[in-house]
């Protein structure tokens, strides 16, 4: 790990872990590539934490222009977050007035829960969970307010999209406002699905300014963040930091419930992976029960170490799809779960399949057969070419 990467982790941990401030000050006395630090802090969504941590050190080893640059980024992020939070409240009122039950999570609500304020977390969109039956109604309401969908779909494509996907993105004001409308949380390729009705029964209130909204409980949010992190292969430190700060902010988390719920879904390994990853990088201090479960999984530590190397390493784009697929596959311990994941990944169609070979609506069922052909054409050739290039 480079000095700048170590400093980035220490800055993100400084407000949570005793002794991190001394480690930060010691690193500041070394030869820091400040431009690289800002680059990776921005890439990993940790600019606000780096700025706040460096500012409080009052170290003479920090160039003034660095603090000024970070301060500008911090203010721009805070302003953007305020705009998104105000927009979230408008959308929630719009949906409520039209009989749509909506749950905001991540975005501003996670900033409050895990960071204490909306300025200390970087987020670019608003995640809102609704009932699947309300999807088209909510879509029309957002369009009526000036939003546009990420992609324009034909009737057949939209049918495929709503059946096989779990979210639809909307943009407004040249991308300044971005909303991700979701009717499910678990990716369709995963071998399990969350009970959304049970999640809704355990919602807890949170204040956004003077307005009270309901979002997921910390226990459920831990599972949701681990699902999100796994889906994206934990490629950004921001997502690991979210999980770490949530754990450290809530000392009374019912860990037995978290593990039992995950085990019942067949998702225990992905949760333990997320917790071990957060502990390795941000030192959250895991309970004895969790550490015992980790010790019982011989491969888990190796998988975590491999992922940390990839977070700070450079991926070859042509191998990225294969890497992601293998990483997801390694998260399922049982053969049945692995087979189910592969089957869903191979045969659950999406919009790309409809664009690859447009078919009339009455041939909709054939897209399950078209998908493996499209995947082979799109990714198989690139992977083989990459492997042959590596051999030569």
Rosetta blueprint (number, residue, H / E / L):
1 X L
2 X L
3 X H
4 X H
5 X H
6 X H
7 X H
8 X H
9 X H
10 X H
11 X H
12 X H
13 X H
14 X L
15 X L
16 X L
17 X L
18 X L
19 X L
20 X H
21 X H
22 X H
23 X H
24 X H
25 X H
26 X H
27 X H
28 X H
29 X L
30 X L
31 X L
32 X L
33 X L
34 X H
35 X H
36 X H
37 X H
38 X H
39 X H
40 X H
41 X H
42 X H
43 X H
44 X L
45 X L
46 X L
47 X H
48 X H
49 X H
50 X H
51 X H
52 X H
53 X H
54 X H
55 X H
56 X H
57 X H
58 X L
59 X L
60 X L
61 X L
62 X L
63 X L
64 X H
65 X H
66 X H
67 X H
68 X H
69 X H
70 X H
71 X H
72 X H
73 X H
74 X H
75 X H
76 X H
77 X H
78 X H
79 X H
80 X H
81 X H
82 X H
83 X H
84 X H
85 X H
86 X H
87 X H
88 X H
89 X H
90 X H
91 X H
92 X H
93 X H
94 X H
95 X H
96 X H
97 X H
98 X L
99 X L
100 X L
101 X L
102 X E
103 X E
104 X E
105 X E
106 X L
107 X H
108 X H
109 X H
110 X H
111 X H
112 X H
113 X H
114 X H
115 X H
116 X L
117 X L
118 X L
119 X L
120 X L
121 X L
122 X L
123 X L
124 X L
125 X L
126 X E
127 X E
128 X E
129 X E
130 X E
131 X L
132 X H
133 X H
134 X H
135 X H
136 X H
137 X H
138 X H
139 X H
140 X H
141 X H
142 X H
143 X H
144 X H
145 X L
146 X L
147 X L
148 X E
149 X E
150 X L
151 X L
152 X L
153 X L
154 X L
155 X H
156 X H
157 X H
158 X H
159 X H
160 X H
161 X H
162 X H
163 X H
164 X H
165 X L
166 X L
167 X E
168 X E
169 X E
170 X E
171 X E
172 X E
173 X L
174 X L
175 X L
176 X L
177 X E
178 X E
179 X E
180 X E
181 X E
182 X E
183 X L
184 X L
185 X L
186 X L
187 X L
188 X L
189 X L
190 X L
191 X L
192 X L
193 X L
194 X L
195 X L
196 X H
197 X H
198 X H
199 X H
200 X H
201 X H
202 X L
203 X L
204 X E
205 X E
206 X E
207 X E
208 X E
209 X L
210 X L
211 X E
212 X E
213 X E
214 X E
215 X E
216 X L
217 X L
218 X H
219 X H
220 X H
221 X H
222 X H
223 X H
224 X H
225 X H
226 X H
227 X H
228 X H
229 X H
230 X H
231 X H
232 X L
233 X L
234 X L
235 X L
236 X L
237 X H
238 X H
239 X H
240 X H
241 X H
242 X H
243 X H
244 X H
245 X H
246 X H
247 X H
248 X H
249 X H
250 X L
251 X L
252 X L
253 X L
254 X L
255 X H
256 X H
257 X H
258 X H
259 X H
260 X H
261 X H
262 X H
263 X H
264 X H
265 X H
266 X L
267 X L
268 X H
269 X H
270 X H
271 X H
272 X H
273 X H
274 X H
275 X H
276 X H
277 X H
278 X H
279 X H
280 X H
281 X H
282 X H
283 X L
284 X L
285 X L
286 X L
287 X L
288 X H
289 X H
290 X H
291 X H
292 X H
293 X H
294 X H
295 X H
296 X L
297 X L
298 X L
299 X L
300 X H
301 X H
302 X H
303 X H
304 X H
305 X H
306 X H
307 X H
308 X H
309 X H
310 X H
311 X H
312 X H
313 X L
314 X L
315 X L
316 X L
317 X H
318 X H
319 X H
320 X H
321 X H
322 X H
323 X H
324 X H
325 X H
326 X H
327 X H
328 X H
329 X H
330 X H
331 X L
332 X L
333 X L
334 X L
335 X H
336 X H
337 X H
338 X H
339 X H
340 X H
341 X H
342 X H
343 X H
344 X H
345 X H
346 X H
347 X H
348 X L
349 X L
350 X L
351 X H
352 X H
353 X H
354 X H
355 X H
356 X H
357 X L
358 X L
359 X L
360 X L
361 X H
362 X H
363 X H
364 X H
365 X H
366 X H
367 X H
368 X H
369 X H
370 X H
371 X H
372 X H
373 X H
374 X H
375 X H
376 X H
377 X H
378 X H
379 X H
380 X H
381 X H
382 X H
383 X H
384 X H
385 X H
386 X H
387 X H
388 X H
389 X H
390 X H
391 X H
392 X L
